[in-house]
Amino acid sequence: MSRKLGPMMEVARIQSEINRLFDGLLDLGSEEKPGGSWIPNADILETRESLILRVELPGVSPETLSVSVHGGNIIIRGEKAAPERDPATQIHTEERAFGPFRRVIRLEVPVNTRQSEAALINGLLRISFPKVPNRRGEEVPIEVQVK
């Protein structure tokens, strides 16, 4: 972790965790998701040319995976199937999550969503968006004339 960004990165990580918790609470009442839902972990990286999302989706079948963009948000949906169990097997600990999921990630950087590229390799979804100049929200100098 960079010393310059250390405290800010920690604040961003805490904010991300709080957002994930609230996403989970909001989804508890959803009829779309039966019990056992989970939220995959994600990283957001920015280079000079692009914004990159990496989302951990181990065991998620590509057939159940859906990725879309809506109003500056990336919406990732899918399902991780639970393994078949032998009724005679006694489970001592079960920590892995299974079932449907939905993760919404806000894009804070202006990107071209139409030229995005996505690939699911070994349980890691990687989505890359080319960045575009920020035409809104950027500081624009105004020349002051002296009369």
C-alpha positions in Angstrom: 0.0 0.0 0.0 1.4 3.4 -0.9 2.3 5.6 2.0 0.8 8.6 0.3 -2.6 7.0 -0.2 -2.6 4.7 2.9 -5.2 6.5 5.0 -7.4 7.3 2.0 -7.2 3.7 0.7 -8.3 2.5 4.2 -11.2 4.9 4.3 -12.2 3.7 0.8 -12.0 0.1 1.9 -14.1 0.7 5.0 -16.7 2.6 2.8 -16.8 -0.4 0.4 -17.4 -2.8 3.2 -20.2 -0.6 4.6 -21.8 -0.4 1.2 -21.6 -4.2 0.8 -23.3 -4.6 4.2 -26.1 -2.2 3.2 -26.5 -3.9 -0.2 -26.9 -7.2 1.7 -29.5 -5.7 4.1 -31.5 -4.1 1.2 -31.6 -7.5 -0.6 -32.9 -9.4 2.5 -36.5 -8.4 1.6 -36.1 -9.1 -2.1 -38.3 -11.8 -3.5 -35.9 -12.3 -6.3 -33.3 -13.8 -4.0 -34.0 -16.8 -1.8 -31.9 -17.4 1.3 -28.2 -18.2 0.9 -27.4 -15.2 -1.2 -23.9 -13.7 -1.1 -22.0 -10.7 -2.4 -18.7 -11.3 -4.4 -15.6 -9.3 -3.5 -14.4 -6.7 -6.1 -11.4 -4.6 -6.8 -11.5 -1.4 -8.9 -8.3 -0.3 -10.5 -7.6 2.8 -12.6 -4.8 3.3 -15.2 -4.2 6.2 -17.5 -6.2 4.6 -20.2 -8.8 2.5 -18.5 -10.9 1.6 -15.4 -10.7 -2.1 -14.5 -13.0 -4.1 -12.3 -12.0 -7.5 -10.9 -14.7 -9.6 -9.2 -14.1 -12.9 -7.5 -16.7 -15.4 -8.8 -15.3 -18.9 -7.9 -17.7 -21.7 -8.9 -20.0 -19.4 -10.8 -21.1 -20.9 -14.1 -20.8 -18.6 -17.1 -24.3 -19.5 -18.1 -25.7 -17.9 -15.0 -23.6 -14.8 -15.2 -25.1 -11.5 -16.4 -23.2 -8.1 -16.6 -24.9 -4.9 -17.5 -24.5 -1.1 -17.1 -27.3 1.2 -16.0 -27.0 4.9 -15.0 -23.3 4.7 -14.2 -23.6 1.5 -12.3 -22.2 -2.0 -13.2 -24.7 -4.7 -12.3 -23.4 -8.2 -11.9 -25.8 -11.1 -11.4 -25.3 -14.8 -11.3 -25.5 -17.9 -9.2 -23.1 -20.3 -7.5 -24.6 -23.8 -7.3 -24.3 -25.6 -4.0 -22.4 -28.9 -4.2 -24.4 -32.1 -4.0 -24.3 -33.6 -0.6 -24.5 -37.2 0.7 -27.2 -37.3 3.3 -25.0 -39.6 5.4 -22.3 -37.0 5.6 -22.1 -34.9 8.7 -21.0 -31.3 8.2 -18.9 -29.8 10.9 -18.2 -26.4 9.4 -19.7 -24.7 6.4 -18.4 -21.2 5.6 -18.7 -21.0 1.8 -21.7 -19.2 0.4 -23.9 -20.5 -2.4 -26.9 -19.3 -4.3 -27.8 -16.2 -6.3 -26.0 -12.9 -6.0 -26.3 -9.4 -7.3 -23.5 -6.8 -7.0 -23.9 -3.2 -8.0 -20.7 -1.2 -8.4 -20.8 2.6 -9.0 -18.4 3.9 -11.6 -17.0 7.1 -10.3 -14.8 7.7 -13.4 -16.2 8.7 -16.8 -15.8 5.6 -19.1 -17.0 4.4 -22.5 -19.3 1.5 -21.5 -19.9 0.5 -25.1 -16.3 -0.4 -25.7 -16.0 -2.5 -22.5 -14.4 -5.9 -22.5 -15.2 -8.7 -20.0 -13.7 -12.1 -19.4 -14.2 -14.8 -16.8 -11.0 -16.7 -16.3 -10.5 -19.2 -13.4 -13.3 -17.7 -11.3 -12.1 -14.1 -11.8 -14.3 -11.7 -13.8 -12.3 -8.9 -15.3 -14.1 -5.9 -16.9 -12.1 -3.2 -18.6 -13.6 0.2 -19.6 -11.7 2.8 -21.7 -11.7 6.2 -19.9 -13.1 9.3 -21.6 -12.5 12.9 -20.8 -14.7 14.2 -18.0 -16.8 16.8 -19.7 -19.0 17.2 -16.7 -17.8 18.0 -13.2 -14.3 19.1 -14.3 -12.9 22.4 -13.3 -13.2 24.9 -16.2 -11.2 28.2 -15.8 -13.1 31.4 -16.6 -11.1 34.3 -17.8 -11.8 37.5 -15.9 -11.6 40.7 -17.9 -10.6 43.9 -16.3 -12.5 46.9 -17.6 
